[in-house]
């Protein structure tokens, strides 16, 4: 069933407030050269909204800073963008495919947050579910691995995937924004962001 625009805007505004809290924690943001981290939300059985690329420097996003893409189970080629204001230098995040993999992998997942945290990434590499080092970020192969991994997770307790090939990259997911936000904030409070270190398997 297609979601009404007014209802969709409410979800995007709520998603923007959630993202702003992650931005305040500095686990989503922008370096001198690149943006990092993104959030998304399922809209219905076929579509999800995701923050577009290049917005890492913004604390607050408007509905126009999100794009709407279709997901299909088992298909992770670049998802078709159905709505979003994109100019020549703006494009969907390369992580759109891995968000799509989670929504395709479980109907219980309604919200996804991808953020960066060197300490958490290093401490829990291969302890939490972790993707292979040979599946490059943004690749169809990584999305396929995440989809397969999703089938094996116990979503009553599993809510984190460590991205083995994406240094500092962490993928989190949940049934609703409130519960995922609470878990992320508690985790980052337990492991405060520190100076970047190099971690190895």
Secondary structure, DSSP 4 states (H G I P E B T S, - for coil): -PPPHHHHHHHHHHHHHHHHHHHHTTSSEE-SS-EE-EEEEE-SSSEEEEEPTT-TT-SS--GGGEEEEE-BTTB-SSPPEEE----TT----TTHHHHHHHHHH-TT--EEEEEE-HHHHHHHTTTS-B--TTS-TT-HHHHHHHHHHHHH--TTT--EEE-TTSTTEEEEEESSHHHHHHHHHHHHHHS---S------
